[in-house]
Amino acid sequence: MKKLIEKYKSDRKIKFLTRKYTQKYAFIGIGNHSINNLYPIIDYLNVDLKYIVSNSEATAKVINENYEDVQGISDLDIALNDSEINGVFISANPASHFELIKQVLLKDKNVFVEKPPCFTSEELEQLIEAEKSSKGIVVVGMQKRYAPINQIMKDNVKGASHYNYKYKVGFYPEGDAILDLFIHPLDIVNYIFGDAKIESAQKIEKSKGVITYLLHLKHANNVIGNVELSTDYWWAKAEEAFFINTDKAYLESTNSDELVAIDKPKSIIGIPLEKIKKPVITKTFLFERNSFLPVQEHNQLVLSGYYDEIKIFLNICESKDNTNKSDLKSLVNTYELMSAIKTK
């Protein structure tokens, strides 16, 4: 047994050390999100990043002075006209994403773009058309779709009738809360339950940056959802919570740390058994984060979905078999919901 364990560990180590992507890539943007979330994953995956594109010549110079294997440039055309570049990561100012995606697609290169890829449904349709005319594909950074807990949840909502979902954060005066924050919760309920329409909506706006939307959604498969999206709470105690009612159980999830299925009580000839005898409540942990073991599977970048979205983009670029879970077309209903909310 000891030899088998040692061989397993050795094979795992060799597989990691010899992992190599063959294509070359460029990255547009060097902001806080890129530095803290995206670059560490790219480095860990041993990606051949040839260019980092910045608006600032000074920043490009600092990159060139401190990093031997990557070129800092301020002229995007250098990267776009380089035939070695197969894929381009875009994580710049969101206002520039729309035009940047079009430029990259025009050069027939693959694109990974952080959300939002654009501001409106009309712009999204333009990007979909641009992709049709290009050899490149677009993967949008809707990382919640790639989070392990949401993948498991999507596989366990068969027979769902209704759900309650809360997305509660703090004061947000610096931008568009719908496009910057609420795009993720609106997108994940669509991803899990299918396209939705707003049956009713209530907007509670206390001041600039303090806003709550109470939504009643109906999905294409007749699942009903009650959704609270709010910046009227705390960032320090931000919360995302799902409560899903299915035929046989109800699912509970809070902050992506665990997903629990609680069996529903049984009945005989219309009489609930829990009224007759003390019930045995059965809980099944479909997902549970282990914060004790410092392993990849429980790293926050993996749990949040950042790791898998980048890995799948790379595999698509390298012609490996992976499904794009966040293509442009799949965002059409998300943008329709955001547009509808803005008119409330």
C-alpha positions in Angstrom: 0.0 0.0 0.0 2.8 2.4 0.9 4.4 1.8 -2.6 1.1 2.5 -4.3 0.6 5.8 -2.4 4.2 6.9 -3.2 3.6 6.0 -6.9 0.4 8.0 -7.0 2.1 11.0 -5.4 5.0 10.7 -7.8 2.8 10.4 -10.9 0.7 13.4 -9.8 3.9 15.5 -9.3 5.3 14.6 -12.7 2.0 15.3 -14.4 1.9 18.8 -12.8 5.6 19.6 -13.6 5.3 18.5 -17.2 2.0 20.3 -17.9 2.4 22.8 -20.7 0.2 24.8 -23.0 1.7 25.1 -26.4 0.1 28.3 -27.6 1.1 31.8 -26.8 -1.2 34.4 -25.2 -1.6 38.2 -24.5 -3.2 39.9 -21.6 -4.9 43.3 -21.8 -5.1 45.0 -18.4 -3.2 45.0 -15.2 -5.7 46.1 -12.6 -6.4 44.9 -9.1 -8.7 42.0 -10.1 -6.2 40.8 -12.7 -3.3 40.9 -10.2 -5.1 39.2 -7.4 -7.3 36.6 -9.2 -6.3 36.0 -12.8 -2.6 36.3 -13.1 -1.9 33.8 -10.2 -4.0 31.2 -12.1 -2.2 31.8 -15.4 1.1 31.5 -13.7 0.1 28.3 -11.9 -1.1 26.8 -15.1 2.3 27.5 -16.7 0.8 29.6 -19.5 3.1 31.1 -22.1 2.1 34.7 -21.7 4.0 36.7 -24.3 2.5 40.2 -23.9 0.9 42.2 -21.1 -0.8 45.2 -22.7 -1.1 48.4 -20.7 -2.4 51.9 -21.5 0.7 53.3 -19.7 4.2 53.2 -21.3 5.5 53.6 -17.8 3.8 50.4 -16.6 5.0 48.6 -19.7 8.5 49.7 -18.9 8.2 48.4 -15.3 7.1 45.0 -16.6 10.0 44.8 -19.0 12.5 45.7 -16.3 11.2 43.1 -13.8 9.9 40.1 -15.8 12.1 38.3 -18.3 9.6 36.0 -20.0 6.9 38.6 -20.8 6.9 41.8 -22.8 5.2 44.8 -21.5 3.7 46.9 -24.3 1.3 49.9 -24.7 0.5 49.3 -28.3 -2.2 46.6 -28.7 -1.5 46.2 -32.4 1.8 44.6 -31.6 0.0 41.7 -29.9 -2.9 41.5 -32.4 -0.6 41.4 -35.4 1.6 38.7 -33.9 0.8 35.4 -35.6 2.0 33.4 -32.5 -0.7 34.8 -30.3 -3.7 32.4 -30.2 -5.7 33.8 -27.3 -6.1 37.2 -25.6 -7.3 37.8 -22.1 -9.2 41.1 -21.6 -9.6 42.5 -18.1 -9.4 46.2 -18.6 -11.8 49.1 -18.0 -15.3 47.6 -18.6 -16.1 50.6 -20.9 -13.4 49.4 -23.3 -14.3 45.7 -23.4 -16.8 46.0 -26.3 -14.4 47.6 -28.7 -11.5 45.4 -27.5 -13.4 42.2 -28.2 -14.3 43.3 -31.7 -10.6 44.2 -32.4 -9.4 40.8 -31.2 -12.1 38.9 -33.1 -11.2 40.8 -36.3 -7.8 39.3 -36.0 -9.3 35.8 -35.7 -7.9 35.3 -32.1 -9.8 33.7 -29.2 -11.0 36.0 -26.4 -11.4 35.6 -22.7 -13.1 38.7 -21.4 -14.0 39.6 -17.8 -17.6 40.7 -17.2 -19.2 42.8 -18.5 -18.3 42.1 -22.1 -20.5 45.1 -23.1 -23.2 47.4 -21.6 -26.4 46.7 -23.6 -28.3 44.0 -25.3 -27.7 45.8 -28.6 -24.0 45.7 -28.1 -24.2 42.0 -27.1 -25.9 41.2 -30.4 -23.1 43.1 -32.3 -20.5 40.9 -30.5 -22.4 37.7 -31.4 -22.4 38.8 -35.1 -18.7 39.7 -34.9 -17.9 36.2 -33.5 -19.8 34.5 -36.3 -17.5 36.3 -38.8 -14.3 35.4 -36.9 -12.3 32.2 -36.4 -12.0 33.1 -32.8 -14.3 32.2 -29.9 -15.3 34.3 -26.9 -15.4 33.0 -23.3 -17.0 35.5 -20.9 -15.8 35.6 -17.3 -19.0 34.6 -15.6 -17.1 32.7 -13.0 -20.1 31.6 -11.0 -21.1 29.3 -13.8 -17.8 27.4 -13.2 -17.9 27.3 -9.4 -18.0 23.6 -8.3 -21.0 24.2 -6.0 -23.1 25.7 -8.8 -22.3 22.8 -11.1 -23.5 20.4 -8.4 -26.6 22.5 -7.7 -27.5 22.6 -11.4 -27.3 18.8 -11.5 -29.7 18.5 -8.5 -32.6 20.8 -9.2 -34.6 18.3 -11.2 -38.2 18.6 -10.0 -37.7 22.1 -8.6 -40.9 24.1 -8.3 -39.6 27.3 -6.7 -36.7 28.9 -5.0 -35.6 31.9 -2.9 -32.3 33.6 -3.6 -30.7 36.5 -1.7 -27.6 38.5 -2.9 -26.8 41.0 -0.2 -23.8 43.4 -0.2 -22.9 46.8 1.1 -23.1 50.4 0.0 -22.0 50.8 -3.7 -21.8 54.4 -4.8 -19.0 54.1 -7.4 -20.7 52.4 -10.3 -23.7 50.7 -11.9 -24.9 48.1 -9.3 -26.9 46.2 -11.9 -24.1 45.8 -14.4 -21.2 45.6 -12.0 -22.7 43.4 -9.2 -26.2 42.1 -10.0 -25.2 40.7 -13.4 -23.7 37.6 -11.5 -26.8 36.6 -9.5 -29.1 37.2 -12.4 -26.9 35.1 -14.6 -26.5 32.2 -12.2 -30.3 31.8 -11.7 -30.6 31.7 -15.4 -27.8 29.2 -15.7 -29.3 26.9 -13.1 -33.0 27.1 -13.9 -33.1 28.3 -17.5 -34.2 31.6 -19.1 -36.5 33.8 -17.1 -38.9 36.6 -17.3 -39.8 39.2 -14.7 -43.3 38.7 -13.4 -43.1 41.6 -11.0 -40.4 43.8 -9.6 -40.1 46.3 -6.8 -37.3 48.8 -6.5 -36.3 50.4 -3.1 -33.8 53.1 -3.5 -32.8 54.9 -0.3 -29.9 57.0 -1.7 -27.2 56.8 -4.4 -25.5 53.4 -3.9 -28.2 52.0 -1.6 -30.6 50.1 -3.7 -32.7 46.9 -3.4 -34.6 45.0 -6.1 -37.3 42.4 -5.1 -38.0 40.3 -8.1 -40.5 37.6 -8.9 -39.2 35.5 -11.8 -40.7 32.8 -13.9 -38.3 30.5 -15.8 -39.0 28.7 -19.1 -39.5 25.4 -17.2 -42.1 27.0 -15.0 -39.8 27.2 -11.9 -40.7 30.3 -9.9 -38.0 32.4 -8.2 -38.1 35.1 -5.5 -34.9 37.1 -5.7 -33.5 39.8 -3.5 -30.6 41.9 -4.9 -29.4 44.6 -2.5 -26.6 47.0 -1.6 -28.4 47.9 1.6 -26.3 45.6 3.9 -22.6 45.1 4.8 -19.6 44.2 2.6 -18.1 42.6 5.7 -21.1 40.4 6.1 -22.0 40.0 2.4 -24.3 37.0 1.8 -25.4 34.9 -1.1 -28.0 32.3 -0.2 -30.1 29.8 -2.1 -33.2 27.9 -0.9 -34.6 25.5 -3.5 -37.7 23.4 -3.2 -37.7 20.2 -5.3 -40.0 17.2 -5.3 -38.1 15.1 -2.9 -35.9 17.5 -0.9 -35.0 21.2 -0.5 -31.6 22.5 -1.0 -29.8 25.1 1.0 -26.6 26.9 0.1 -25.0 29.9 1.8 -21.9 31.8 0.4 -20.9 28.8 -1.7 -19.4 27.1 1.3 -21.8 24.1 1.4 -24.8 22.7 -0.4 -27.1 20.6 1.7 -30.1 18.5 0.5 -32.7 17.9 3.3 -35.2 15.1 2.6 -38.8 16.1 2.7 -41.0 14.3 5.3 -43.1 11.4 4.1 -46.9 10.9 4.5 -49.4 8.0 4.6 -52.9 8.5 3.1 -52.4 12.2 3.3 -51.2 12.2 7.0 -47.7 13.6 7.6 -45.6 11.0 9.5 -43.9 13.7 11.4 -47.3 14.4 13.1 -47.4 10.8 14.3 -43.8 10.2 15.5 -40.7 12.2 15.9 -39.1 12.6 12.5 -35.6 11.6 11.5 -34.3 14.5 9.4 -31.8 13.3 6.8 -29.3 15.8 5.5 -27.0 15.0 2.6 -24.0 17.2 2.1 -23.7 17.5 -1.7 -20.8 20.0 -1.3 -18.8 21.2 1.7 -15.7 23.3 1.8 -12.9 22.0 3.8 -11.0 25.0 5.2 -8.6 22.9 7.1 -6.8 21.1 4.2 -4.8 23.6 2.1 -5.4 21.8 -1.2 -6.3 23.1 -4.7 -9.9 21.9 -4.6 -10.7 24.2 -1.6 -8.7 27.2 -2.7 -11.0 30.2 -3.0 -10.0 30.9 -6.6 -11.2 27.4 -7.5 -14.3 27.6 -5.4 -15.2 30.9 -7.0 -14.9 29.5 -10.5 -12.0 31.6 -11.7 -9.7 28.6 -12.0 -12.0 26.5 -14.2 -13.1 29.3 -16.4 -9.5 30.1 -17.4 -8.6 26.5 -17.7 -11.5 25.8 -20.0 -10.6 28.9 -22.1 -7.0 27.6 -22.5 -8.2 24.1 -23.4 -10.5 25.5 -26.1 -7.6 27.5 -27.5 -5.4 24.4 -27.4 -8.2 22.4 -29.2 -8.9 20.2 -26.3 -12.4 18.9 -25.5 -14.0 21.4 -23.2 -17.4 23.0 -23.3 -17.8 26.8 -23.3 -20.2 27.4 -20.4 -20.3 31.2 -20.9 -20.4 32.0 -24.6 -21.9 35.3 -25.7 -25.3 33.7 -26.9 -25.9 32.3 -23.4 -25.9 35.8 -22.0 -28.8 37.1 -24.0 -31.4 36.5 -21.4 -29.2 37.9 -18.6 -28.9 41.1 -20.5 -32.7 41.1 -21.2 -33.3 40.9 -17.4 -30.8 43.7 -16.6 -32.5 45.9 -19.2 -35.9 45.1 -17.8 -34.8 45.9 -14.3 -33.3 49.3 -15.3 -36.7 50.4 -16.6 -38.4 49.8 -13.2 
